[in-house]
Amino acid sequence: MENSYHQTTRRNFLNQLGLAAAGMTTGNTALATTQYDSGIPRNSVPDRTSDNSAKRVIMISLDGICVEGFQKAHAPSLKGMMSQGAFSLDTRVVMPSVTLPNWTSHLTGSGPEQHGVFNNNWTPANSSYPAVRRDEDGYYPSVFQALKKCQPSCKTAFYYNWKPLAYPFNEKYLDEIKYLANDAYASNYHQAFQFVKKHPTVVFLYSVHTDHAGHKYGWMSREYLQSIEEADQQIGIFFQKLRQEDLFNDTHFLFLTDHGGIGKGHGGTSAAEMIVPWGISGPGIKRNFLISEPNNTTNTAPMLLHLFGGKPLPEWTGKVIESVFPS
């Protein structure tokens, strides 16, 4: 039986997501004035391909996004993407609620007890807890590695601006990797756009500047909200470029974050730190759908692999969220 929330009006649905603040409305004109920002024209999402293989998947990944911050920020691109797909405002992160363990969990379908990354100081050479499995180079198998076996023609890219983020992943399974220093991120969106012209592709597109704003000014400060809004502007430009090249409607998007925050920090077990937004949109994904079943950052990799017709690796603990697909 569906959660009663699913039976509410579109207005209540958008209010829950925080889209009222983004100026989106109900009725026949919904999203009409925000198509450039949201990047998603209504009724344009095609059916899922019959061979159960995605054309491209792009992970829009912002560090340190709490639920309240996501709801209050003026972020029509992200909110438009999530409203046109399936989303959760109750996704749990793994413990500890810090950056490297959780992004590793997103991209390996497993918690720290499996992949062995427990803190932000982890490196392959500085690992006190062994992963349950390692590849020939000593890395816990990531979604990029699994994809290369499932879809050998798939091209993978990893764009980031926090140097330790790439340490847990075997780079030989990445066709392109680019690091920007000093919180720079805008040029990575341009680089990603050039890359996704290839087919099929999987892109991890990440920025840490939102987390740094939280640490410097405080979660829910004006500066923190502005950091989300600034990222959303770049995301909107990126979406528009994809639409102009006819690369948008058949792309799957995931919106990911790793933890929230409280005061000027995170790492604890409060709801503000441990509960985050998560979303998926694209061909064959239910539209305007609230995910009511329990969700976790470990589910990201199995979901992505499922889009390409693959199954989670035996050592992964994450699962496919079946409710987001039409029955």
ChimeraX attribute file (.defattr): number of C-alpha atoms within 10 A of each C-alpha:
attribute: neighborCount
match mode: 1-to-1
recipient: residues
	/A:1	3
	/A:2	8
	/A:3	11
	/A:4	8
	/A:5	13
	/A:6	15
	/A:7	10
	/A:8	10
	/A:9	11
	/A:10	16
	/A:11	16
	/A:12	16
	/A:13	20
	/A:14	21
	/A:15	16
	/A:16	14
	/A:17	24
	/A:18	24
	/A:19	27
	/A:20	20
	/A:21	16
	/A:22	22
	/A:23	13
	/A:24	21
	/A:25	18
	/A:26	14
	/A:27	8
	/A:28	8
	/A:29	10
	/A:30	16
	/A:31	23
	/A:32	14
	/A:33	12
	/A:34	18
	/A:35	17
	/A:36	17
	/A:37	25
	/A:38	29
	/A:39	25
	/A:40	27
	/A:41	18
	/A:42	14
	/A:43	8
	/A:44	13
	/A:45	22
	/A:46	13
	/A:47	11
	/A:48	17
	/A:49	13
	/A:50	7
	/A:51	8
	/A:52	13
	/A:53	16
	/A:54	25
	/A:55	21
	/A:56	25
	/A:57	25
	/A:58	21
	/A:59	21
	/A:60	19
	/A:61	21
	/A:62	21
	/A:63	23
	/A:64	32
	/A:65	30
	/A:66	25
	/A:67	25
	/A:68	18
	/A:69	24
	/A:70	23
	/A:71	22
	/A:72	17
	/A:73	22
	/A:74	23
	/A:75	26
	/A:76	29
	/A:77	28
	/A:78	25
	/A:79	28
	/A:80	26
	/A:81	26
	/A:82	30
	/A:83	26
	/A:84	24
	/A:85	25
	/A:86	23
	/A:87	27
	/A:88	23
	/A:89	21
	/A:90	20
	/A:91	23
	/A:92	22
	/A:93	27
	/A:94	24
	/A:95	18
	/A:96	20
	/A:97	25
	/A:98	25
	/A:99	24
	/A:100	24
	/A:101	26
	/A:102	28
	/A:103	26
	/A:104	28
	/A:105	30
	/A:106	26
	/A:107	22
	/A:108	32
	/A:109	30
	/A:110	31
	/A:111	24
	/A:112	19
	/A:113	14
	/A:114	19
	/A:115	26
	/A:116	23
	/A:117	27
	/A:118	23
	/A:119	18
	/A:120	13
	/A:121	11
	/A:122	18
	/A:123	15
	/A:124	16
	/A:125	7
	/A:126	8
	/A:127	14
	/A:128	12
	/A:129	13
	/A:130	15
	/A:131	17
	/A:132	12
	/A:133	14
	/A:134	12
	/A:135	11
	/A:136	8
	/A:137	9
	/A:138	15
	/A:139	17
	/A:140	25
	/A:141	23
	/A:142	24
	/A:143	23
	/A:144	29
	/A:145	20
	/A:146	20
	/A:147	24
	/A:148	15
	/A:149	13
	/A:150	16
	/A:151	16
	/A:152	11
	/A:153	12
	/A:154	19
	/A:155	22
	/A:156	25
	/A:157	22
	/A:158	22
	/A:159	24
	/A:160	23
	/A:161	21
	/A:162	20
	/A:163	10
	/A:164	14
	/A:165	22
	/A:166	20
	/A:167	15
	/A:168	24
	/A:169	21
	/A:170	18
	/A:171	16
	/A:172	10
	/A:173	18
	/A:174	17
	/A:175	15
	/A:176	16
	/A:177	14
	/A:178	14
	/A:179	17
	/A:180	16
	/A:181	10
	/A:182	9
	/A:183	15
	/A:184	15
	/A:185	21
	/A:186	16
	/A:187	12
	/A:188	21
	/A:189	19
	/A:190	14
	/A:191	15
	/A:192	20
	/A:193	18
	/A:194	12
	/A:195	18
	/A:196	22
	/A:197	14
	/A:198	14
	/A:199	13
	/A:200	19
	/A:201	21
	/A:202	29
	/A:203	24
	/A:204	20
	/A:205	23
	/A:206	23
	/A:207	24
	/A:208	21
	/A:209	23
	/A:210	23
	/A:211	28
	/A:212	19
	/A:213	22
	/A:214	27
	/A:215	18
	/A:216	14
	/A:217	14
	/A:218	19
	/A:219	28
	/A:220	22
	/A:221	16
	/A:222	14
	/A:223	16
	/A:224	24
	/A:225	24
	/A:226	18
	/A:227	19
	/A:228	25
	/A:229	20
	/A:230	15
	/A:231	19
	/A:232	22
	/A:233	19
	/A:234	19
	/A:235	22
	/A:236	22
	/A:237	18
	/A:238	20
	/A:239	22
	/A:240	21
	/A:241	17
	/A:242	19
	/A:243	16
	/A:244	9
	/A:245	10
	/A:246	12
	/A:247	17
	/A:248	21
	/A:249	17
	/A:250	20
	/A:251	22
	/A:252	23
	/A:253	23
	/A:254	25
	/A:255	21
	/A:256	25
	/A:257	28
	/A:258	31
	/A:259	34
	/A:260	31
	/A:261	29
	/A:262	18
	/A:263	14
	/A:264	16
	/A:265	18
	/A:266	23
	/A:267	17
	/A:268	17
	/A:269	14
	/A:270	13
	/A:271	16
	/A:272	20
	/A:273	25
	/A:274	25
	/A:275	26
	/A:276	29
	/A:277	26
	/A:278	26
	/A:279	27
	/A:280	28
	/A:281	28
	/A:282	28
	/A:283	22
	/A:284	20
	/A:285	21
	/A:286	20
	/A:287	22
	/A:288	18
	/A:289	23
	/A:290	24
	/A:291	21
	/A:292	17
	/A:293	13
	/A:294	10
	/A:295	23
	/A:296	24
	/A:297	27
	/A:298	26
	/A:299	23
	/A:300	30
	/A:301	28
	/A:302	26
	/A:303	23
	/A:304	28
	/A:305	24
	/A:306	21
	/A:307	21
	/A:308	20
	/A:309	15
	/A:310	18
	/A:311	18
	/A:312	21
	/A:313	18
	/A:314	6
	/A:315	15
	/A:316	21
	/A:317	16
	/A:318	23
	/A:319	19
	/A:320	19
	/A:321	17
	/A:322	12
	/A:323	15
	/A:324	19
	/A:325	14
	/A:326	9
	/A:327	6
